[in-house]
C-alpha cells in the first residue's frame, strides 16, 4: 500500500477538482467527541460521509457542534435519514439534497441514505452515505437500492460510502464493487482494516466511485499528520476511510 501523503484538495485550471472524501461511523457521538473532531479536521475532507449520526434528543445541535469543531458544515441527513449524514467544507457548492428512508423490516433497525449533489469548481458529483443492515438478505436489497439511488441522482459522476456491515467477500459488497470502483482496491493507501480501532482485523467500511473518477489513494488515515492512535481509539468504534479523488469537469 502507498504511504506517501494524499494530494491536497484543489481545483485544476481546466475546472476539474481533486477532493478528499472521509467516511466515518461516529457511533452517535457517544465517545470522545473532541478526539472525533480532531481526526476529521486533520484529514481535511471536502466531504464527510457519516454513519450513526445522532438521531434523538437535540440531534441537530450535536451534529452542528461536530461540524463546527471539525471545520465542516451540515449538508444533509441525521435523524431524517435514520443515521447517515453528509458534512462538507465551504469549498462545496450545494445543488440539492435528499434524505431517503428505506423500507422497514419488522424487528430490524430502520435504515436510510443521506444524498446530495454538489459542485467543486467545474466538477459536479452525486454523493451518498449509507449504513447497511446487519441482516444479510435485507443488506443485499439495500445494496441494490443504493445503486438505483446513485443512478437517480443523475450526475456525471458519483461517490458512495459507509458502513457496509460486511467484508469484501460478502455478496452485497461484491454487488457494489461490480458496478462501482472500490477505492481501496483501485489505489490502496494507508491501512486497510476499519474494525475495530483496538483490534483492526476486517474491512467493513468503504468508499466507492463511479467510472471516470480517478482514485488517487484510499485507506485508513493512520499516517496523516494530526491523526493520533489515541484519538482514533477514543473517537468511536470504527476507523475512518479517507480517499483522494480527481473528478473531471461535468
N, C-alpha and C positions, 0 to 999 in steps of 0.2 A: 504494500500500500504506500502511497505517496505521503511524505511528511513535510514537504515544503509548504509555506503559507498559502492559504487560499487567496485568490485575487480579491482585491478590494472592489466594492461596488463602484460602477462608473457608467457614464453614457458615452458611447463611441461617436466619432464625428459623423458617421452615417445614420445615427439615431438609434442603433441597436444598443442594448443595455446588458451589462453584467450586474446581476443581483445576487444577494445572499438570502437563502431561504432556510429557516430553522423550524424543525418540527419537534414538539416537546409536550409530553404528558406531564401536567403540573399537579396532579392529584388534588385538585380543588383547593390548592394553596394551603394545604394542611400542615406543611412542613416549614422550613426556614425560608420565608418569602424574601428576605434580604439577600440570601445566597442565590435564590432563584433569579432575582432581578440582576444580580451581578453577572451570572452566567449569560443571560440573554444579552445584556449590554455589551459584554466582552466579545460576543460573537458578531456584533454589528450587523444584524439582519435587516433586510428591507421588508421581509415578510416573516411573520411568526405564525406557524400552524399549530394551534394549541389544542390539546385534548384534556378532558376533565377540568375545564374552567369551572369556577364557582357557579352553582345553579340555584342556590337557595337564598337565605336572608341577606339582603344588601349585596347581591352578587355583582351588580353593575359597578358599585363603588369599589369592591375588591379588585375586579378586573381593571378598572380605571387606575387604581393605585399601582398595580403591577405594570401597566403600560407606561405610566409616567416615570416610574422608578427605573425602567429599562430602556427609556428613550424611544418609546413607541406610542401609537395611538390605536384606539379600538377601531377595527374595520367592520367586523360582523360577529355574530354568534354569541355563545354563552348559554344561558338557560334557554333562550329561544331556539337553540339548535340542539338542546339536551346535552350540552357539554363541549362539543367542538367550538372553537372560536378562531378568529383571524385578527392579528395585530399587524400594523405596518409602520414604516418610517414616513417622515414627511416628504420623502422623495417620491412616494407613490401618488399618482392622480387617480382618484376613485371614480369609476364609471357607474357601477351598480353593485348591489349586494343582495343576497337572498339566503335566509335560513331555512333549512329543509328538515322536517321531521319524517322519519322513516316509519313504516307500519309497525305497530306494537304487537309483539308476540306475548300472549298472556304468560305471566310468570317470569318474563325476562325484562331487563332494563331497556328503557326507551332510548333509541339511538337517533342520530341526525347528522347533517352535514352543515358546515358553515362555508358559504361560497361567495365569490366576488369576481368582478372583472376590473382590472387596474391597468394603468399605463406607467411605464418608466421610459422617459424620452419618447422615441417613436415606436417602442415595443408595447404591444397590447397582449395581455395574458389573463387567462382564467385561472382561478385558484380555488382549491377545495381542501378543507381539513376534515378528517374522519377519525372515528374511534369505533372499530367494528366489533361485532358481537363475540361473546365467549362461546356461543353455541355454533357448531361448525356449519350446519345447514343454513341457519339464518345469516351467518357471516358470508357464506358463498353468494346468497341472494343479494346481500348488501354490496358485495363486490361488483356484481353486475349493475346494480343501480348506480353505484359510483361512476362506472364507465359511461352510463347513459347521461347522468347529470353533468359530467365533464364535457361530453359532446354537446349537450344542450346549452352550455354557456356560449357556444357559437363564437369562439375566438380562434385566431390562427394557431395559438399555442396555449398549453395549459399545464398546470402543476397540481399534483395531489399528494397529500402526505398525511401520516398519522400513525396511530397505534393500531396495528392490524390484528393484534392478539393471535398471531400465527407466524411460524417460521417460514423461510423462503421455500421449503419443500412442500408446504401446505397448498391445497388446491385453490384457495382464494388468492393467496399471494401469487401463485403461478398464473392465475387468471389475469391479474392486474399486470404482471410482468410480461405477459404475452401481447398485450396491447399497448403498453407504455414502457418507457425506459426506466429500469430500476437504477436509480442514480448511483447507488453504491457499486453495483456491478459495472456500470459504464465508466466510472472514474473513481476507484476506491482511494480514500484519503482518510487520515486519522485512524480511529479504531472502528471495528465492525459491530460489536455486540452492544445492545442497548438496555438489556435487562439481566440482572439488576445492578444498580450502582456499586453495591458492595461485593457482588459476585457476577461480573458480566460474563454470560455464557450463551446468550441467544440474541438473535436479531429479530425483533417483533415490531420495530418501528422503522418506517421507511419513507423516502421521498421519491415520487415518480414524476416523469416529464414526458410530454408528447414528443414525437419525432420532430426534428428541426431545431429543438433546443439543444445547445451544446453543453454537456455536463463537464465542468472544469475540475470538479472534485466533490466528494460527498463522504461523510462519515461522522463518527462521534468526535467532537472537538476537544480532545484531551490536551492537545499541544497548543491551543490558542492562547496567546498572552492574556492574562487576566482571568482565565478559567482555571480554577484550582481543584484538585481532587477533593479537598474538604468541602468546597461549595457544591460540587457535583453530587456528593454523597448526602449533603444536608438538604438540597433543594427539593427533591421529590424522589419517587421510587423508580423512575426511568432515567436513562441517559438521553440527551438530545441528539438529533441528527442535523448536521449543518451541510448545506450544499451551495456551491457557487455555480451559477448557470448563466450562459450567454443566450439572450433572447433576440432574435432578429427583428428588424423593423416589420411592423404589421402591414 
